[in-house]
């Protein structure tokens, strides 16, 4: 091996410091004919497997290393400035021993030595030095620092320590030359040291980016790291543009005087021969009862479970399917996997921790169903095992499990206790600079105006896997700005260079890894807020043969659990949520009416509209709608609905597949259907069908062409004509683009049904649980309170004598506000209030309360008063707030006397009542407006009323509420009313004002974007606290919902008067001097459609007749309604029925 090898390389995994993407840096090394390259990120080993694979792919030898942080005072020393106790040192792994030692060092740096950075020390280096090559580091290394500080004796001592630890053969004095005077001074002395101690020298370049021209984007990256702007002085930056991947020739230019330092890079590369094993599994051992094998134990548990599931009705099909699955599982060596999964799910169930019905393809396994891992019958719903585990394509099984959100940690604790904390960890994940985020980060670092950056970011479509490059091709406006504006071109170019880089690390929401041996045998670890996590992400762990599980905390399960508990308490009915009958009529009625706010996967406004049209009548309909309501398959929804309601005939690609596609009315909705069709028509095994499905999904042309030939040949052998077979294959390819995993949809449909069942049959209890689940979000609480009103359930304000922590059912149709929703009132105080009330009775007065609840400080008392919690004992909130000093002083007096032991509480109260009375200030009550404002301050919403209450009549003029607007299409014209709850004014690029305003009504809130023209016209209204009416155009994006682009603003009083004036005008007449009529064309007389139209007509009573023309019957019918024909009404009807179906004449 000759040439030169870079041994000091920082990739993008030196987070926000390295700007060399792994693929690009390896490609560049290959272009420069470098035989090998090292990865040495700062203190971490995040990217080593990606680096290793990329090097192997490109024919460059990978060298695995790390630039570790060292602490001269010892890893336990954690005082002073981090720069004074942290140095750099480069370590490279020669072999597996060195790799394991490096993992241990990096791990301990986090678990024991972390102080700003993960640090190790001499003691650890001594212990874990075997198999490692050591380079003495850059200018931040301990040895260079000693040289610069002229601590000559200590320099010699340190050299001797390094020699003792690594030996002369694996210790190299590191020379760097980035045209810095300090480096030349250090290099000169290092050359002397090499002669003095007979040590080798090695030349490196401290690579942080790939080309010299990448210096500026790298500088921007540093600004993102430190939250500085590029033009700020005294910020962190590199001294010049020399920190790039240099060629052998460029390095020779720098180190012409010491050529052996270049040659030694090759010597080191030849020493480093680490290979990774991607073929072995490291499954933990599950303890098996004596006398059994792992597979026998699994088989016994499955047979027992099958009997529990089917009783005496076990079919031959079920037994055969179970045997087949068990044989496949055994042949792949996964019996232990299923036992491990069964064990912790069984633990959860035995400890009343609610477990989800399953998710993903695992729901297609009868073994999983028998063991209770999943809770949906794969035989009944035709779910395929091969979609989960394919005997013809060996992969790790992947079972994701949902647990009650509040108790997920208990299950993880059980697993840690069972397998040992050194064998269990949570998994790291990386937040990357995706296209929009990169633009925002770079724009901020460049100091560009927010409005400009925001505009560019929003021009990038919000789609999965969207890149800036793609956006430039499909968004004309973005491409134009890129060409025309130099500043924007620079923004986009730098953003492109940084796009996709990891920005920060965090803990995966669900992932847990469990290993056979201590984890540091396979993966470096680090600490996080959630405990110890792996330094490799989920996919890398799986590649290394480690067992990864997803322990998901699902709030829906917590809400179900809470609802079931409330039902048991209020109705004395015990519900087993896992044994519901999927034929409940009330449930389908609720779903068909679109009353699914708060229902799992069914609560978006768009989904609710689909449900009203579809009117699901069976469980399979819910499965289908969950699979269809996604970008792509959405276009099939109208056909699906019409087919279900027999409005169009159902057709099939071939009569042989009718039984497969019957449940979805001839439409291929599920991946499993594609697999079944391939099996039925072309004679594929289900394993082969799964390979076909994957090939279609990945769009690999060569594989797809191979599969097409095989499919057509199979069809022809089974009697189909070649042309017909080709047509069906093309159809399958088209549907494969968006075919959904039926097992996943079915498992989700179970949760959707369970939550719908509870809402339909126990609405008050379910709504109380739903409100408790949203207690931390005042916005969601407000939304759900509106839903309560729709279902005739009252939500009462907080009450000191009735409220508990959470929302509570107090009557058949009444829910009491939970005290946890009151700001500044903590759990400890609430527990005190409730336990005292339960022990000694209700509070009868403010004196009584203050004397009994000593933990209430001024802040807590104020919040309780403002929220109206004391209204039942004194409803003059102004008086109580005005007397707050008196109340606090009294409470403190009672508390101090109780603590001093002078007398009992009863004696104190008796003495108090005899000798003095609590004198409250005489203050008139708050106005309704002030009272509501205080509620908003403490609860985040208005509860006893709303500032718009006195203007309710405006909703009969075509004004829409904020929830309705969410179902409007992009560019719709709409008018809303509300009060401003938040406002952010910014300056545009042209130094003009505009604003982002949150407009809140009694239902929810909507963001209103007020551009410069509107802002300047309506500035005074935007700065007032009065209710407003805003007209504008809807801007709707699926990921953001509806926003309103403001066109006009009125004070609500002014608007109300204007509308009243309009109503007093004479109604419109046609050219024959007759009153104009409103004509509405409908395809058929449909109850739900008429109901929606009536809701629109109801808000605008007048004198104009409404005539329906029913196309199916070819007849006109006069409506009972007469209306005032106004633009808002016409807009709403045209939005709902289509422009051509609404006429006035």
N, C-alpha and C positions, 0 to 999 in steps of 0.2 A: 504493500500500500504506500503510495507516495502522495504528493500534493499537500494540502493544508486542510485542517479540520477546525471549525468553530466550536469552542467548548464553553462559551459563556453567552447563552442565548435566552432572552426573555420573550416569551410568546404572549398572546393575548391573555393568558392565565396568570400573568403578573398583573392583577386586575387594575385597570385604569393607569397602568404604568408601562406595560409592554404593548406595542402597537404592531407586532409581527404576528399575523395570523398563521397558524400552524401549516395549513396547506400551502400558503404563499411562500413562507420562509423555507420550507423543504424544497419546493419547486425551484426557488432561486439557488439553493445550494446545488441542486442537480444541474441547473444551467451552467454553474461555475465549475462543474466536474469535481465537486468535493465528494469524497468517498463516504464521509460520515458527518454527523452533526450531533451536538448535545442539546438537551433542554435543561435549563437551570432557572426556573422561575423562583421568585422571591418567597422563600419560606413555605412553599406549598408544592404539591405534586399533582394538581388538578388535571393537567393536560397530558400526562405522560403516555397514557394508552392511545389517545388520539394521535399523538406525535409518533409513537412506535409504529402504529398501523400505516400512517401516511408515509413514513420513511420506508417501510417494507414495500409499500405499493410502488414507490418511485425508485427503488433500488439504491437508497441511501442508508448506510448503517446507522441505526438509532443508538444514542448514548443517553442513558437515563440518569439525571442528576437533579440537584437543587442548590440554589444559593441560599444557604441557611443563615439565620441570624444567631449570633453568639453573644453571650453576656460574660465579660471578663470577671465581674464580681460574683458570678454564679447565677443560675436560673431562678433562684428564689429571691434574689435582690430586686425589689420593685419600688425604687424611689427615684426622685429627680427626673431630669429630662431624659426621654428615651434615647436621644442621640448620644448621651454620655454612657449608656449601659448596653448599647447594641452595636455590633459590628457584623460584617459580611464574611462568608466563607463558602467556597464552592466545593461540593462533594459529588463525585460521580460513581455510579455502581458498576463494578467489574463483572459481577455475577449475581446469582440468586442470594447468596449470603450477604453481599453488599447491598442488594436491593432491600432485603428484609431489615437490615440494620438502618438503612436510610429511612424506611417507613417508620421504624421505631423512633428515630431521632426527630423526624418531622412531627410525629404524633405527640411525643413528650414535650416538644417545643410549645404546643398548644395546651396540653393538659396540665403541665407543671410550670412552664416558663413564660406564659403569656403576660407581657406587659407592653401594651401598644402593638408589639409584634410577637410572634411565636419564637422564643429564644431557647437555645441549648447552651451547654457549658463544657468545660474540659472534662469533668467527671463523666458526662454522657458520651463525649467523643472517645474517651478511653474505653468505655464499655462496648460501644457499637461501631468500632472503626474497621473491623475485619471486612475485607472485600470492597473497600472504598478507596478511591483516588482523591487526594485533597489538593486543591489549588488555593493559594493564600488570599485570593480575593482582589477586588478593585480598591480604589482609594478609600472606600468605607471599611475595608478589612482592618482587623486589629493590628496586623504587622505593618501595613503602610501608614496607619495612623501613628504608631509608635515612632516610625522613621521620621515622619514629618515633624513630630514633637521632639525629636532628637533624644529619645529615651533609650540610649544605646545598650545599656546593660539589660534592660527589659526585652529589647529586640532579640538579643542572644538567648535569653532564657526562653522566650516564646518559640524560637526556632528549635531549641532542644526539646521542648515539650511536644511540638509537632512531630519531630523525628521519632521520639519515644512512642507516640501514638500510631503513626502511619508507616514508620520506617522510611529510609531514604528512597526506596524504590517506588513508593506511591505518594510522595510529597513533592509538589512542584511549586516553585516560586513564580507567581503570576505577574507577567509584564503586560501593561496596557499603554497605548499611546493614542490619546484623542486630542493631540496637540495642546496639552495642558502642562504648564510649567511644573506643577506638583508631581505629575506622573513621571516626568523626566528625572526629577530629583529622587523619587522613590525607586525608579528603575535602576538608576545608577547604583544605589546602595544595595538593591536586591542582587545585582550582578556580583557585587563584592561578597555578599552573604553566600551566594552559590559556591564561590571559590573557597570561602572560609569553612563552610560546613559540608562541602562536596554534595551540593544539592542541584537538581535539574531545574532549568528555567522553561517556562512555557508562555507563548505569546497568545493573547486573546483580545478580541474586541468586544466591548460590553454592548451587545446587540439589543436594541429596544425597538427598532423598526428596520425595514428591509432596504429601502433605497435612501440615498442622501436627501432626495426631495420629500421624503416622508417626515422630515424633521418638523415641519409646521403642523401637520395633522397630529403628530405625537405631542407637540406642545399644547394643542387644543385639548387632547386627551388628559394631559396633566391638569389643565384648568378645570375639566369636568370633575377630576378626582378631588381637587382642593376647593371647588366652588368659587374659583376666581375668574376674572375676565382677562382676556389675552393681553389687554393694554395696561393692566395693573403692574405697578412696580413692586419689588420685594416679594414676588410670589415664587413658588417652586417652579424651576425650569432647568433644562439642561444647558450647559455652557456654550454648546455649538452644535453643528450638524454632523458630527463624526460617529454617532452611535448606531451605525447601520451595518448591514452584512457586506463586508468588504471581500474583494477577490484575493486570491493568493498573491497576485502582483501588488495590490495595494498594501497588503500586510508586509510583503518583502520590502517595500519602500520605507515602511516605518521601522522595520527591524533588520535592516541590511547588516548592521554591525553585530548582530547576534543570531545568525541563521539557525543554530541548533534549537532556539526557542520555537521556531516554526516547525522544524522536523519533529520536535517532541509532541506536537499536537497529534501527529499520526501515530507515534508510539503509544500515547494514551488511548487512542481509538482502538488500536490493536489489542490493548489489555481488556477493553470493555466488551464483553460478549454475553450480554444478558438476553435471554429469550423468554417470552411469555407463553404460558400454557392456556390455550383457549378451549381445550377439549375435556378437561376434568371437571367433575362436579364436586362441590364441597358442602353437600347437604348435611345438616345437623342430624345426629342420631336420635330418633324418637324411642323412648324406653318401651320395650315390648314385654308382655307377660311371659313368664318362663314356659318353655316348650313350644313356642310359636315362632314362625318367621314373621317378618314385617308384612309380607303380602297375605299370609293367612289371617293375621289380625285384622287387616283392612277388609278382607273378604267377609269375615265373621260380622264385623260391624255393619257392612253394607247389607248383608242378608237380614240382620235384625232391623235395620232402618227401612228396608223394602217392605217388611211385614208391617211396620208402624205406618208407613205411607198408604199401603193398599189393603191392609187387613187380610181377609181371606180371598180377595179378588186379584191376586197376583196372576197376571196372564203369562202365557208362554213367551210372548213378545218381550215383556218386562224382564223375565229371567234371562232370555237370550241376549238382550241388550246389555244387561248388567254384566253377564259373563264376558261379552265382547269388550266392553270398556275396561273391565278389570284385567283382561289379558293384555290389552294395549298398554295400560298403565304399568303393569308388571314388566313387560318387555322393554319399556323405556326407562325403567328404574325409578319410577315416581311414586311408588306405594308410600314411602316415608313422607313425601310432600303432602299427600292427602291426609295422612294421620296427623301431621303437625297442624294442618289447617283445621281439621275436625276438632282437635283438642282445644285450641284457644276459642273456637266458636262455641263449643260445648261449655267451656268455662264461662263465657259471657252469658249464655242462656241460663245456666244454673245459678248465676248471680243476678238475674233479672236485668241484664243489660240488653236492650233491644238491638237485634241484628237485622240488617236489611235482607230482602228476598234474594239478593244476588245482583251482579252487574256483569256486563261483558259476556263473552262466549261461554263462560263456565256454567251459565244457566242451561246450556245444552247437554250437560252431563247428568246421567241417571245416578252415577256414583255420588256426585256432589249432592243431588237431591235426596238420595237415600241416607246420606250422612248428616243431612240437615245443614249443609254448607249453603245450599240454595233452597228457595222455597217456591219454585214454579215447576210444574210437572212437564218434563221435556217430551214425554210421549204424547200427552194430551195436545200440546201446542206445536208438535212436529219440529222440535229444536234438535239440531244435529251435533253430535259429539265431535265429529271431524272438524267442525268449525273451531272447536276448542283445542283438541289434541288430534293431530293428523298422523296416523301410523306411517304414512308415506313421506313425512317431512318432520323430522325430529326437532322439536323446540321445547323450551321450558314451559310448563303450564303457567298460566297467569290468572290467579283468582284474586279479584279485588273485593274487599268486604267492607260494607258500611256498618258503622256502629253508632249508637246514640252519641251525639256530639259531646255531651257533658261527661260521658263515661269512657270514651275511647282510651284515655290514658291508662285506665285500670287494666285494660286488656294488654296493652304494651307492657305494663309493669309485670303482669303475669308471665309473659313470654320472657322478659329479662330474668325473672326469678327462676324460671324453669331451665333456661339454657345457659345462664350466666351472663353478667353484664359485659364481660370481655368478648362475648360472642354475638351481642345484639347491639345494633345502633340504628339511628335514623339516617336518612339519606340526604345528601346535599343536592341542591338544584341551583342553577345559575340564571339570574335575570339578565337578559341580553339587550343590547341596544338595537331593538327592531327599528324598522324604517322610520316611523313617525317619531319614536323616542330619540333616535340618533339626531334627527333634524332639530328637535327641541333642545337637546343637550348641547349640540354644537352651536346653535343660534344663541343660547344663553352665554356660552363661553366666549363667543365673538362679540358679545355686547349688542346684538341686533335688537330692534324694537320687538316687543312681544307680539304685537299685531301682525307684523310681517312674518315672523317665524310660525305663528299659529296658522296663518293663512296657507303657508307652504306645507306644513305638516298635514293639514286637513285636505289638501289636494291629493295626498297619497291614499288610495282606497284602503279601507279598513277590512282587509281580507286575510285569511290564513296564508302564510308563506309569501306575503306581498313584500317586494323589495323596491328600493328606490329606482333601480334600473328598469324593472317592470313598469313602475308607475310612470316613468318618463315616456314609455312607449304607448301607454293606453290613455294617459291624461293629457290632452292637447294643451290645456291652459298651463300645466306644469312645465311642459316642454318649451312652450313659448317664453315663459318667464326665465327659464334656464338659459335660453339663447339670447334674450334681450337684456338681462340685468346681471352685470358682473358680480355684484354682491351676492345675489341669489345663486349664481353659478358656483361661487366659492363655497357657499353654505352647503349646497348639494354635493359638490365634489368631496369635501371633507367628510360629510355625513356618510357618503358611499364608502369611503375608505375605512370608517370606524364601524359601519353597520354590521350587526351580527356579533360584535365582540361582547364577551361577558362583562357586565357592569358591576355586579355584586353577587355574593353567594348567599343562599338562605337554606332553610330546612324544607325539604319536600313535604307537602301537606299530609301525605299519607304513607310514604315509603318507609319500610323497616327491613333491614337485612339481618339474616340469622345465619351463622356459619358453624361449621364442624369444629374448627380450631379457633383460638383467639383471632379476632379480625385483623390484627396487625401482621398476621402471616400472609394476608392477601391484599390489604388496602390500608393506606395511611388514614388517620382519623384527625378530627379537630373538634374543638368545643364550639358550642353555639348557645343561644338563649334557651334552646330546647334540649340541652345536654350534649352528648357526644354524637357527632355525625361523620359519615364517611367523606373522604375527599374526592371520591369518584361518584359520578351521577349514576342513576338507575341502570341505564343501558350498558354502561361499562361494567357494572357489578355483575350483570347477567352474563356478559361475554366472558367474564372470568370464572363463571360456574358457581356464583354465590346465589343463595336463595333470597329472592326479594319478594316481600309481601306488601300489599297496599292496605293499610288500616285507615279507612276513611271515616272521619267524623261527619255525620250527616244531620243537619239541624232538623230536617223533616222527621227523622226518627225520634228526635227529642220532643217535637211537637206532638207526634202521635202518642208517645209515651205519656206526656202531660195530659193530653185529652182523655186518654183511657183512664188515668188516675182521677181526673175531675168527674168523669161519668160514673165511676165507681162510688165516689163520694156523694155526688148529688142525686144520682138515680138508683144507686145500689145495684147497678148492673155490671157484671164482670165481662169484658169483651176480650176474646182471644183474637187479636188482630191478624194472626197468621191463618185463621180458619174461617175467614169471611166467605160468604157465598157470592160468587161473581155475577149473580143474576138479580141483585137488588134493584127494584124498579125506581126507588127514590134517587138512588145514585145516578142512574142514567138520565133521569129527568133533570137533575141539577146540572150535569155535564152538558146536556143538550141545550139548556138555557144559557150556557156560557157563564154560569155563576161560579167560576173556578178561580177567583182570586185567592191566593194562598194555597192552591192545590199544586202538588209536585208536578213540574214540567207542563202544567196546563194553564198557568196564570197570566201569560203575556196577552196583551190586547189583541194581537193578530191571531193567536191560538184560540182565544175566546170567540172571535168572529167565525173561525173555521168550525168550531164545535157547534155553534148555533146553526150553521148550514148543514153540517154532517149529521147531527143528531145521533150520536153513537147509541146503539141499542144492545151491543154485546161486547164482551171483553176484547175480542179480536179487533173491534173497531178502534179501541184505545191503543192497542199495540200498533196498528197501522198508522194512526194519526201521529204518534210519536216518531215513527220512522219517516213519515212524509214531510213533517213540518220542519224542513231544513232547506238551506239554499240548494237549488238543483231539483230535488224531487218535488218541491213545492208546486212546480208547474203541472204536476200530475193530480193535484188536489181537486180542481174543478171536475175533472173526468171521474175521479174516484167517487166524489159526492153524487154526481148525476147517475153513475152506474148503480150505486147503492140504492138510490131512490127510484131506480128503473125508468129514468128519464131518457137514457140512451141504452142501446143494446150492449151487452158484454160480449167481447170477442176474444179469442185465444189464438196464439201463434200456430198451434196445432192441437188437434183433439186429444192427443196423448198427454198434454200438460194441463188439461182442464182441471183435474183434481188438485194439482199443485197451485194453480193461480186462482182458483175459485174464491177463496176467502178474501182476495184483494181485487176481485172483479176484473180479472184478466191483466192487471198491471203487475209487473215485476217490482216488488217493493223491497224484498229482503234478499240478502246474500244467500241465505239458505235456499230460497226458491231457485236462484241461478244454479246452485249446486244440484238440486233435485232435477231441474230440467236437463242438465248435462248428463246426469245419471240415467234418466228415463229415455231420452232421445238418442244419446250417443254411446250408452253403455258404460260410461265412466264409473269407476268406484267412487264412493263419496270422498275418499282421500284424494283421488285424481281431480275430482270436481273442485276441491278446496284449492289445489294447486292452480287450476284454471282461474278460479276467482281471484287469487292473489296476482296472477300474471296480468289479468285485466286491470286490476287496481293499480299496478305499478307501471303499466303502459310500456313494458319492455318489448320493442317491436319484434326482435328475433324470437323471444320466448312466445309471444302472442301468435306469431306466424306458425310456429311449430304446433301450438295448441289448436289453432284453427284447422290445420290439416287433420290432426287427430280427431277433432270434434266432427268434422264433415265426413270423414271416413267412417266413423262410428255410426253416424246418423244414416248414411247410405246402407251400411250393413243391416241396420234395423228397419229398412224399408222406406226411408225418406228419399225424395229426389234431391240431387246435389244442389240445385238452385235454392230449393226450400231450406235445406240445411244451412246454406250460406246466409240466407236472409235471417234465419233464427240466430245464427252466430253473431251477425252484425247487431241484431236487436239486443242480444245479451250484453255485448260490449257496451252499447249505449246505456243500458240500465245499470251495468256494473259501475258506471261513473258515480252513481249516487245510491246504489243498493245499500241498505242498512242491515246491521247485525240484528236478526230477529230476537235472538236470545237476550240481547241487551235491551231492546225495546220492550220485550215481554216483562223483564224484571222491573224496568221502570214503570211499566203499566200497572204492576201490582201496587207500587207505592202511590201512583196516581189514583188508583181505585180506592185504596185504603183511606187516603186523605179525603177523597170525595165522599166516601161512605160516611165517614165521621161528620163531615160538614152537612150532608143531606139529612142524616138521621139524628144528630146531636149538635145542631148548629151553635147553640150558646156555648156549650162546653168546648167545641173545636175552636170557635172564634177566640175564646179566652186563652186557649193554649197557643193559638196563632199570634195573638197580641203579646203574650209572654215571650214567645220566640223572637219577636221583633223589638223587645223592650229597650234595646240599646240604640234603636234607630227611630227617632221621632217622625221622620218622613214616612217610614213604613207603618208605624203605629197610626198615623193620620189616615193613610190609605186604607188600612184594615178597619178603622173606626167607620169610615164611609161605607165599607162593605157590611158592617154590622147594621147600619141604618137601613141599607137596602134589604136586609133580611129581618127587619123589625126587631133588632136586638139593641137595647140601650147600653151605652157605655157611660157609667156614672163617674163623676170626678173622684179624686182620692178623698178618703174619709178616715180620720184618725181612729174612729171606733169600728170600722168595718174593713178597711183595706188590709191586705196581707202584702208580702213581698211582691208576688206576681199578680197578674190580673186574675180576678176571682169571680166565679159565678155566684150571684147572691139571690137570684130568682130565675124563673123559667126563661125570661127574656131580658135579663139584666146582668151586666158585668161591671164589677167595681175595679177602678184603676189600681194598678199595683204601685206600691210606694217606691219600688226600685226605679221606676220611671221618673221620679222627681230628682232633679239635679241637686247635687251637694248633700243628698241624704244617703248615707252609706248603709251597708248590710248590718253592721254592728248596732247602729242606732235603731234600725227597723226591727231587728231581733228583740232589742230591749223593749221597744214600744209594744210589740205583739205579746211577748211573754208576760209583761206586767199587766196588760189588758186581760189576758187569759187567766192569770192567777187571781187578780183582784177586781175584775169587772171593768166596765166601760168608763171612759173619762167624762166627767160631768161638767167640768169648767176648765178654764185656763189655769186657775190656781191648782186644781186637782192634777192636771197633766204635768205642770212644771214641778210639782212636789214629788211626783212619782217617777218621772223619767229624767234622771239626772244627767244622762249622756247627751242631752240636747243642748248644743252650744248655740250661739247667736246665729251662725250661718244656717244651721239646720232648721232652727225655729223660723227664720225668715222665709226659707224655701217652702216649708210646710204651710205657712200662712199664705204666701203668694199663690200656691197651688190650690188653695181652697180646702185644705185638709181639715181645718178647724171649723168649717162653716156650720157643722151640725151642733156645735156648742157655742159659737159666736160668729155670726156671719158678717160682721163688720171688719173686713180685712184691713181697711185703712186704720181703724182704731187699734187693732192688734199690732200692725207694723209701727204705728206711732208710739205704742207702749212697749216696744221691744226691750228698751233698757230696763224698764220695771220688771218685765217677765224674766229677763236674764238674771238680774240682781236677786230676785225672789228665788229662782231655781238654785243659784249658787249658795244662797243663805241656807236653804233647806239641806242642800247637799253637804255643806261644811258641818252643819249641826248633826246630821246623821252620822257623818264620818267621825266626828269627835265623840260619838256615843252618848251625847247629853240626854237624848230621849228618843223614843221610837217614832216612826213615821206617823202613827195614829195620834200620839201625844202632840207631835209637832203641828199636825193639821188642826187638832182640837184647840190647841193653844193659839194657833194663828187665827182661827175663826172667832175665838173669844175676844182677842185683843186688837185685831186690826183687819181691814179689808184691803184687797189688792185693788189699788186705785188706777184704773186705765184712763188714758187720755180721752177727752171728748172730741172725737174727730168725725166729720161727716163721712158716709160711705164713699168708696171710689165710684167714679162714673163707670158705665158699662165698658167703655173703651179702655180706661185705665186697668180695670179688672182683667179684661181679656189680655192686655199687653203683659201683665204680670204672669198670667198662666202660660203664655207663650215663652216667657223668659225661663220659667222653671220646668215646664213640661215639654217644651219644644213645639207645642201646638196649642190651639185654642180648644178648650174642652166644654165650658159652660155655654158657649155661643161662638159667634164669629163676626168680625167687623162687617162682613157682607150680608149678615142676616136681614137687616132692614131693607136690603136692595134685592131680595130674592126674586122680585117680579121681573128683573132684567133677563132672567133665564128664559122667560116667555117671549123674549124679543129676538131669539137666535143666538144669544151669547152662550158659549160652551164652557163646561167646566174642564179643569186641567186633566182629568182622567180621560174624558171623551176625546180630547185632542190627540191622545196617544194612538188612537185608532185611525186618525186621518192620514191620507197619503201625502207624500212629498209634494210641495207647491200648492197645497189646498189653501184657500182663503178662509180665515177663521177669526172670530172675535172672542176674547176672554176677559174676565174681570178678576181682580184680586188686589192684595196689598203687597208692597215690596218688602220681602223678608231679608234680602241681601242684594248688594249692588257693588260692582267693581268697575270703576272708571279707568280706562287706559288711553294712551295717546297713540294715534296711528303713525305710520311712517312719515306722513305729511304734517305731523304735529297737530292733528285735529283730535278732539275728544270723541270717544264712543264708550258704550257701557254694556256689561253683561249683568242682567237683572234677574233675580228670582222672584217670580210673581206667584203669590200663594192665595188659593181660595180655600173653601171649607173642605175640599176633597184631597188636594195634594198641591204640588207646585210645578211650574214650568219655567224653563229658562227663556228669557226674552233677550234677543241680541238687538241692541239699539245702535244703529250706525250713525255716522256723524250728522247727516241731514236731520234725521229724526231727533237726535240728541239735542242739537242746537235749538230746534223748534220747541221741544218739550222739557227742557232742562229743569224748569221750576217744578213741574209735576213729578219728575223723577226724584227730586230731592224732598218731596213732601211725604207725610206719613198717611195721606188720605187714600181710600180705595180708588183704583183706576180701572178704566176699560181700555184694552189694547187690541187694535186690529192689526193683522199681519198675515204673513205667508208662512206655512209650515215648512220647516226643514227637517226631514225625517231620515235618520240613519239607524239601521237595525241595532248597531252596537251602542248607540247613544239615546235612542228614542226620539221623540218629537221636541223640537225647539221652535220658537216663534221669531221670525225676522220682522221686527216692528216697522209698521208703516204709519200708524196714527195712534195718538193717545188722547183720551178724554178723562176729566174728573168724572167720577161716577154720577154725581148730581147733574152735571151738565149733560151727560149722555142720557140719563133717565128723562130729563126734560125734553131733549131733542126727540126721543122716541115717542114720548107722550104727544108731542106736537104732531108727529107724523101720523099717529093713530087717529088724531082728530081731523086730519085731512079727508076729503071725499075719496071713497074707494075708486080704483081705476076702472074706466069703461073702454069698450072697444069702439070700432068705427061706427057700429050700428047703435051706439049709445046704450049698449047692454053691459052689465057687469062682466068683467073678464073672468074666465074660469081657469082652474089649474087642472091640466090633464096629465095623468100618470099612466105609463104603459108598463104592464107586468106580464111575464111569460105565462104565469098561472096564479090562481088565487091561493096564496100561501099564508097561513096564519102568522108565522114568525115575521115574514116580510111586511105584512100589514101592520103588525104590532110595532115594528121599527119605524114605519112611515108615520103612524099615529103619534109616536113619541115626538117626532119632528114637527108634526102639524100642531100638536097640543100647545106648543110654546108661542104660537102666533095666531090667536083667535081673530076673526074678522068677518067680512061679508061675502067673500068669494067662494063659490062652490068648488068642490074637488071631485073630479071624475076619474074613475079607474077604467082603463081599457085592458081587458083580460084576453091576451092573444090566443090561449088554448081554447077558449070558449067563443071567441070572436064576438064579445059583447061588452057594452059599457055599463058600469055600475056607479051610482052616485054615492059618495061617502057621507056619513053623518056630520063630518066636520065642515066648518066654514072658516076660511083663514084670511089673514091679511097677507097679501103677496109682497114679500120683501126679499131683498137680495140674499140675506143670510139664510132664509128658508130655502130659496131656490138653490143656493150653493150646496146646502146640506143634502137636499134631495138628489141633485145631480151627482154628488159624490157617491151616494148610496146606490142609485138606480142607473147611472150613466146619463150623460148629457142629452142623448137623443131621445130618452124616455121621459123627459120632463118638458112640457110645453105650456105656455100661457096664451090664451086667445079668447 
